[in-house]
Amino acid sequence: MSTYTVITGEPTSEQYEASSNSASTARRSLDQAQVLLEWSGDTPDCMAALTIYTHAEILVLMQGPEWTEPHE
């Protein structure tokens, strides 16, 4: 089961290493200001102070205007 967090700014190398993402594969918000990181298992210490999302919660967040272009 995957767990997620959103980081404002550029994640640290420790955060990338703890996640299943890299700088080139991580999803970014439309304005590039936020980065979505994902991991499995226990929450890494470097993510513990951040808001943690379940899969269902992150799907809702990703449908928001910061992450998805509006349909015309």
Backbone as a ProteinNet text record, in pm:
[ID]
protein_1_A
[PRIMARY]
MSTYTVITGEPTSEQYEASSNSASTARRSLDQAQVLLEWSGDTPDCMAALTIYTHAEILVLMQGPEWTEPHE
[TERTIARY]
83.8	0	88.4	64.7	145.4	90.6	180.9	149.6	213.9	157	198.8	216.4	296.2	305.1	331.2	301.7	328.6	426.1	533.6	636	634.7	631.8	643.3	791.6	832.8	974.9	1036.9	1167	1238.3	1265.4	1225	1254.8	1405.7	1444.3	1585.4	1625.6	1754.1	1800.3	1756.1	1751.6	1704.7	1557.9	1475	1334	1317.5	1394.2	1388.5	1431.5	1537.7	1588.3	1486.6	1410.5	1310.8	1183.8	1165.9	1045.2	1073.5	968.3	984.8	994.9	1021.3	1032.4	1175.2	1204.4	1329.7	1293.5	1392.3	1366	1305	1340.2	1289.6	1153.6	1113.5	987.2	876.2	908.8	808.2	708.9	582.3	479.7	489.7	477.8	484.5	352.8	321.6	201.4	218.6	108.9	112.8	211.1	222.9	316.2	456.8	478.6	607.2	650.4	562.6	598.3	587.8	514	492.7	529.6	577	619.4	548.4	495.1	429.8	533	544.9	633	550.4	593.8	521.2	619.3	573.3	653.4	561.1	619.7	546.3	604.2	521.4	569.1	559.4	643.4	643.2	682.3	631.5	664.7	809.8	891.1	1031	1040	1141.6	1160.5	1161.4	1218.9	1229.8	1094.9	992.2	857.4	761.2	802.5	712.7	646.2	711.4	654.5	561.6	549.5	468.5	327.9	236.5	101.5	108.8	53.7	57	-81.9	-85.7	-211.8	-221.6	-342.5	-370.7	-387.5	-402.2	-424	-553.4	-660.9	-789.6	-779	-710.6	-696.4	-613.4	-506.6	-419.7	-489.4	-575.5	-651.1	-740.1	-804.2	-887.9	-801.7	-688.8	-600.2	-549.3	-514.6	-459.7	-563.3	-690.8	-795.9	-817.2	-749.5	-765.7	-695.1	-724.2	-671.3	-519.4	-456.8	-310.7	-239.5	-312	-249.8	-304.9	-424.6	-489.9	-540	-508.8	-556.9	-708.4	-774.1	-920.7	-963.3	-1075.2	-1130.4	-1212.2	-1192.5	-1267.8	-1377.8
-117.7	0	124.2	212.6	333.9	445	530.5	648.5	765.9	885.1	1000.7	1124.3	1218.1	1351.7	1450	1575	1682.2	1777.8	1806.8	1896.3	2024	2136.4	2265.4	2294.4	2322.8	2342.4	2211.7	2205.6	2086.8	1993.5	1867.2	1771.4	1755.7	1716.1	1689.8	1557	1533.5	1405.5	1291.8	1315.7	1213.8	1178.7	1278.3	1253.2	1175.9	1210.7	1133.9	989.6	969.2	833.9	750.1	813.9	743.2	713.6	779.9	761.3	669.9	638.4	557.7	648.2	777.8	875.5	925.8	984.8	1056.5	1196.6	1283	1420	1421.2	1323.4	1322	1252.5	1173.1	1099.9	1149.6	1232.4	1280.5	1372.5	1358.3	1446.3	1583	1687.3	1824.5	1895.5	1991.4	2072	2152.6	2204	2277	2393.1	2460.2	2572.9	2529.4	2398.1	2337.9	2367.9	2425.5	2465.9	2352.2	2244.6	2134	2002.1	1909.5	1778.7	1669.9	1571.4	1456	1344.7	1293.2	1179.6	1063.8	944	820.9	720.6	640.9	532.8	423	307.7	194.8	164.2	113.1	74.9	189.5	180.8	281.8	418.7	522.3	659.4	688.3	727.3	759.6	880.8	883.7	994.3	1129.1	1135.2	1262.2	1311.2	1228.5	1266.9	1284.9	1246.8	1238.1	1370.5	1483.2	1613.3	1669.1	1599.7	1646.3	1588.9	1646.1	1591.3	1463.8	1356.8	1225.9	1196.2	1143.2	1113.9	966.2	913.3	778.8	788.4	674	672.7	745.8	718.3	784.1	935.2	978.7	1122.7	1191.8	1126.7	1191.3	1198.2	1100.3	1107.3	1230.5	1262.3	1382.1	1507	1511.8	1627.4	1647.4	1539.4	1548.9	1598.3	1592.3	1642.8	1792.7	1853.7	1996.5	2083.2	2212.5	2305.1	2323.7	2291.4	2304.6	2192.1	2082.1	1963.2	1922.8	1964.8	1919.8	2039.8	2042.8	2149.5	2144.4	2260.1	2259.6	2211.2	2141.6	2095.6	2207.7	2225.6	2330.2	2271.8
0	0	0	-92.8	-104.2	-15.7	25.3	103.4	31.7	48.9	-29.9	56.9	7.3	64.5	-48.5	-22.8	-118.4	-52.1	-122	-70.7	-152.8	-84.6	-152.4	-168.1	-290.7	-319.3	-364.3	-364.6	-410.2	-292	-303	-196.5	-177.6	-58.1	-31.8	-94.8	-106.8	-161	-69.5	61.5	155.9	129.8	100.8	72.2	-58.2	-159.6	-284.3	-260.8	-183.9	-157.4	-80.2	7.5	87.8	9.2	-103.6	-183.8	-301.9	-375.4	-496.3	-619.1	-596.5	-704.4	-715.3	-828.8	-846	-894.2	-902	-946.9	-1086.7	-1169.4	-1306.7	-1322.1	-1221	-1234.6	-1142.5	-1046.3	-951.3	-1021.4	-985.5	-1041.9	-975.1	-1057.2	-1008.2	-1036.6	-950.2	-971.9	-1100.7	-1152.1	-1279.3	-1276.4	-1161.6	-1151.1	-1109.1	-1098	-1062.1	-918.4	-836.8	-700.5	-598.9	-632.6	-540	-607.2	-525	-574.5	-494.2	-563.8	-501.9	-485	-362	-335.7	-282.8	-314.9	-279.8	-220.9	-125.1	-70.7	-19.8	5.6	63.2	199.9	288.1	420.5	519.7	621.3	726.5	672.5	737.2	696.7	734.4	636.6	666	759.6	842.8	936.2	865.7	746.5	674	620.1	629.4	585	703	822.5	937.8	973.5	952.1	989.5	881.8	768.9	656	662.7	587.2	577	494.2	547.4	481.9	426.7	303.2	235.1	199.9	205.2	154.3	2.7	-60.9	-205.2	-241.4	-168.9	-196.8	-177.9	-73.8	-47.8	-155.2	-200.1	-299.5	-434.9	-465.8	-591.5	-595.1	-483.7	-475.2	-491.6	-422.5	-431.8	-574.5	-642.3	-778.6	-879.9	-846.2	-935.1	-918.3	-821.3	-794.7	-898.3	-897.8	-997.9	-993	-882.1	-875.4	-950.5	-975.2	-1032.7	-1168.3	-1202.6	-1324.7	-1404.1	-1532.1	-1621.8	-1627.7	-1626.5	-1638.7	-1777.6	-1782.2	-1910	-1972.6	-2100	-2168.7	-2252.3
[MASK]
++++++++++++++++++++++++++++++++++++++++++++++++++++++++++++++++++++++++

